[in-house]
């Protein structure tokens, strides 16, 4: 005779949420690395008055792709957390707002790279720098900040 056990969906959601939260937390370091490398590249290109190169499209696209993945993971974590009965604290709402702004700013260089603007390196450098500052601020509002 088969025995049916009741499934505690709350525990399942919490296990998946924990895994995704760790992935979300770890991915930020790849985002910081991609932003840092891009800032170095575009800063040098701006100062050296470089011409548009293929990598000038690849770096911002990689950065915005990582940020998009991060935002998607964050949205999934929020949905699962709400489904398991947790509420959204004020710091979470602040974090979400800032990170969505990071995603928007992260897509600007990808749009600019399709044009042959003379100020591509400067504009991309400034957008990525501003985006990285917002990433720092967005993570800093969390209780564990950059430690967790």
Secondary structure, 3 states (H helix, E strand, C coil): CCCCCCCCHHHHHHHHHHHHHHHHHHHHHHHHHHHHHHHHHHHHHHHCCCCCCCHHHHHHHHHHHHHHHHHHHHHHHHHHHHHCCCCCCHHHHHHHHHHHHHHHHHHHHHHHCCCCCCCHHHHHHHHHHHHHHHHHHHHHCCCCCCCC
